[in-house]
Amino acid sequence: MPDLWFALGLAMGIVVTGFASVGSFDRGVASVRRGVINAELSARHRAIVARRSAPRAAAADDGPERLQA
């Protein structure tokens, strides 16, 4: 009878460990995907900010005549 409990406990432990490893793998994959998406959004944000700030700097260098036109 102890051999049966050992086998059942071992099987259940393997199943639980398998589910835990698959779950952590899925979370890792989702984290990597989210990281790529966040990196792309961050790069786009930096590009937009740089594009918006460039004309303001050029307009400020031209003097008040350009700003009034």
MARDOLUM-865284 format. One record per atom (N, C-alpha, C): residue in one letter; atom name; z, x, y. Coordinates in Angstrom, 2 decimals. Layout:
# MARDOLUM-865284
a|CA|Z|X|Y
...
This chain:
# MARDOLUM-865284
m|N|0.00|0.81|-1.21
m|CA|0.00|0.00|0.00
m|C|0.00|0.85|1.28
p|N|0.72|1.98|1.34
p|CA|0.66|2.80|2.55
p|C|-0.73|3.33|2.83
d|N|-1.52|3.56|1.78
d|CA|-2.88|4.03|1.99
d|C|-3.72|2.98|2.69
l|N|-3.47|1.72|2.40
l|CA|-4.20|0.63|3.05
l|C|-3.88|0.58|4.54
w|N|-2.60|0.70|4.89
w|CA|-2.20|0.68|6.29
w|C|-2.75|1.89|7.05
f|N|-2.78|3.03|6.35
f|CA|-3.34|4.23|6.98
f|C|-4.83|4.02|7.27
a|N|-5.54|3.48|6.31
a|CA|-6.98|3.25|6.48
a|C|-7.24|2.22|7.58
l|N|-6.44|1.14|7.61
l|CA|-6.61|0.13|8.66
l|C|-6.27|0.72|10.04
g|N|-5.23|1.48|10.14
g|CA|-4.86|2.10|11.40
g|C|-5.89|3.10|11.87
l|N|-6.43|3.87|10.94
l|CA|-7.47|4.83|11.28
l|C|-8.73|4.13|11.76
a|N|-9.12|3.06|11.07
a|CA|-10.31|2.31|11.46
a|C|-10.12|1.67|12.84
m|N|-8.96|1.10|13.07
m|CA|-8.71|0.46|14.36
m|C|-8.67|1.51|15.48
g|N|-8.10|2.67|15.20
g|CA|-8.07|3.74|16.19
g|C|-9.47|4.24|16.53
i|N|-10.32|4.34|15.53
i|CA|-11.70|4.76|15.77
i|C|-12.44|3.73|16.61
v|N|-12.23|2.45|16.32
v|CA|-12.89|1.39|17.08
v|C|-12.41|1.40|18.53
v|N|-11.12|1.49|18.75
v|CA|-10.58|1.50|20.11
v|C|-11.07|2.72|20.87
t|N|-11.06|3.87|20.23
t|CA|-11.54|5.09|20.87
t|C|-13.02|4.97|21.21
g|N|-13.79|4.36|20.32
g|CA|-15.22|4.16|20.58
g|C|-15.45|3.27|21.79
f|N|-14.72|2.16|21.87
f|CA|-14.88|1.28|23.02
f|C|-14.45|1.97|24.31
a|N|-13.38|2.75|24.24
a|CA|-12.93|3.47|25.44
a|C|-13.95|4.50|25.89
s|N|-14.55|5.20|24.94
s|CA|-15.53|6.22|25.31
s|C|-16.81|5.59|25.86
v|N|-17.25|4.49|25.29
v|CA|-18.43|3.80|25.81
v|C|-18.15|3.25|27.21
g|N|-16.96|2.70|27.41
g|CA|-16.60|2.19|28.73
g|C|-16.55|3.28|29.78
s|N|-15.98|4.43|29.42
s|CA|-15.91|5.51|30.41
s|C|-17.30|6.09|30.67
f|N|-18.16|6.11|29.66
f|CA|-19.53|6.57|29.87
f|C|-20.26|5.64|30.84
d|N|-20.10|4.33|30.65
d|CA|-20.74|3.37|31.55
d|C|-20.23|3.51|32.98
r|N|-18.92|3.72|33.14
r|CA|-18.38|3.92|34.48
r|C|-18.91|5.20|35.10
g|N|-19.08|6.23|34.30
g|CA|-19.63|7.48|34.81
g|C|-21.07|7.33|35.25
v|N|-21.86|6.60|34.46
v|CA|-23.26|6.36|34.82
v|C|-23.34|5.56|36.11
a|N|-22.51|4.53|36.22
a|CA|-22.50|3.71|37.43
a|C|-22.07|4.55|38.64
s|N|-21.12|5.44|38.43
s|CA|-20.66|6.30|39.52
s|C|-21.76|7.23|40.00
v|N|-22.53|7.78|39.06
v|CA|-23.63|8.67|39.43
v|C|-24.69|7.89|40.18
r|N|-25.02|6.71|39.70
r|CA|-26.02|5.88|40.40
r|C|-25.55|5.54|41.80
r|N|-24.28|5.19|41.91
r|CA|-23.73|4.85|43.22
r|C|-23.74|6.07|44.14
g|N|-23.49|7.23|43.58
g|CA|-23.52|8.46|44.37
g|C|-24.91|8.76|44.90
v|N|-25.94|8.53|44.07
v|CA|-27.31|8.75|44.52
v|C|-27.67|7.76|45.61
i|N|-27.28|6.52|45.43
i|CA|-27.58|5.49|46.44
i|C|-26.84|5.80|47.73
n|N|-25.57|6.20|47.63
n|CA|-24.81|6.55|48.83
n|C|-25.40|7.76|49.53
a|N|-25.88|8.73|48.77
a|CA|-26.50|9.91|49.38
a|C|-27.77|9.52|50.12
e|N|-28.56|8.63|49.52
e|CA|-29.78|8.18|50.18
e|C|-29.47|7.40|51.45
l|N|-28.49|6.52|51.39
l|CA|-28.12|5.74|52.57
l|C|-27.57|6.65|53.67
s|N|-26.80|7.65|53.27
s|CA|-26.27|8.60|54.25
s|C|-27.40|9.39|54.91
a|N|-28.37|9.81|54.12
a|CA|-29.50|10.56|54.69
a|C|-30.31|9.68|55.63
r|N|-30.52|8.44|55.25
r|CA|-31.25|7.52|56.14
r|C|-30.49|7.29|57.43
h|N|-29.18|7.15|57.31
h|CA|-28.35|6.94|58.51
h|C|-28.43|8.14|59.44
r|N|-28.34|9.34|58.88
r|CA|-28.45|10.54|59.71
r|C|-29.82|10.64|60.38
a|N|-30.87|10.26|59.65
a|CA|-32.22|10.31|60.23
a|C|-32.36|9.31|61.38
i|N|-31.80|8.13|61.21
i|CA|-31.87|7.11|62.26
i|C|-31.10|7.56|63.49
v|N|-29.90|8.09|63.27
v|CA|-29.09|8.55|64.39
v|C|-29.79|9.69|65.12
a|N|-30.38|10.61|64.38
a|CA|-31.09|11.73|65.00
a|C|-32.30|11.23|65.79
r|N|-33.01|10.27|65.25
r|CA|-34.19|9.72|65.92
r|C|-33.79|8.98|67.19
r|N|-32.68|8.27|67.14
r|CA|-32.23|7.53|68.32
r|C|-31.69|8.45|69.40
s|N|-31.06|9.53|69.02
s|CA|-30.46|10.40|70.02
s|C|-31.48|11.32|70.68
a|N|-32.59|11.60|70.04
a|CA|-33.59|12.52|70.61
a|C|-34.21|11.98|71.90
p|N|-34.68|10.73|71.98
p|CA|-35.28|10.26|73.24
p|C|-34.28|10.20|74.39
r|N|-33.04|9.90|74.08
r|CA|-32.03|9.84|75.14
r|C|-31.82|11.22|75.74
a|N|-31.82|12.23|74.92
a|CA|-31.65|13.59|75.43
a|C|-32.86|13.99|76.26
a|N|-34.06|13.62|75.83
a|CA|-35.28|13.94|76.60
a|C|-35.29|13.17|77.92
a|N|-34.87|11.92|77.89
a|CA|-34.85|11.11|79.11
a|C|-33.81|11.66|80.09
a|N|-32.71|12.14|79.59
a|CA|-31.68|12.69|80.47
a|C|-32.17|13.99|81.10
d|N|-33.01|14.76|80.40
d|CA|-33.53|16.01|80.95
d|C|-34.60|15.77|82.00
d|N|-35.30|14.64|81.95
d|CA|-36.38|14.37|82.89
d|C|-35.87|13.97|84.26
g|N|-34.69|13.53|84.33
g|CA|-34.13|13.16|85.62
g|C|-34.10|11.66|85.81
p|N|-33.60|11.19|86.96
p|CA|-33.43|9.75|87.17
p|C|-34.76|9.02|87.39
e|N|-35.85|9.74|87.75
e|CA|-37.12|9.04|88.00
e|C|-37.62|8.37|86.73
r|N|-37.49|9.04|85.62
r|CA|-37.98|8.46|84.36
r|C|-37.10|7.28|83.95
l|N|-35.82|7.35|84.20
l|CA|-34.92|6.27|83.80
l|C|-35.19|5.01|84.61
q|N|-35.64|5.12|85.84
q|CA|-35.90|3.94|86.66
q|C|-37.24|3.31|86.32
a|N|-38.17|4.04|85.78
a|CA|-39.50|3.52|85.50
a|C|-39.54|2.55|84.34
